[in-house]
Amino acid sequence: QVQLVESGGGLAQAGGSLRLSCAGSGRNFSSYAMAWFRQAPGKEREFVAAISRSGGSTYYADSVKGRFTISRDNAKNTVLLQMNSLKAEDTGVYYCAAHGTLAAYVVASTSGDMDYWGKGTLVTVSS
């Protein structure tokens, strides 16, 4: 089992940057494919980015490709989401999630059926 805690959310201006962090506790953090999802007000949760267990492969939603970067440090049990060129439509609660068996590319194409979730961190982008 793994517990996930997100941090780094806050208020940013359009065109600005934020970096989200997800700290994992528990054993075998490197055995989980990790992902970020987000939920905007009044909308369904959507996939943002995923990273393979080794960190060698990454996947992004088309809406964030070229602007967001997901990375992980298995020695520190941490997953990061660097968000640049922020837009108002990036506003929402961002969730870190883990899956123990699916490959990261499969996670990227699912509707968010993950094994573990954090409680989320709010990102607000003002235009």
Buried (B, 14 or more C-beta within 10 A) or exposed (E): EBEBEBEBBEEBEEEEEBEBBBBBEEEEBBEBBBBBBBBBEEEEBBBBBBBBBEBEBBBBBEBBEEBBBBBBEBEEBBBBBBBBEBBEEBBBBBBBBBBBEBBBEEBBEEEBEBBBBBEBBEBBBEE
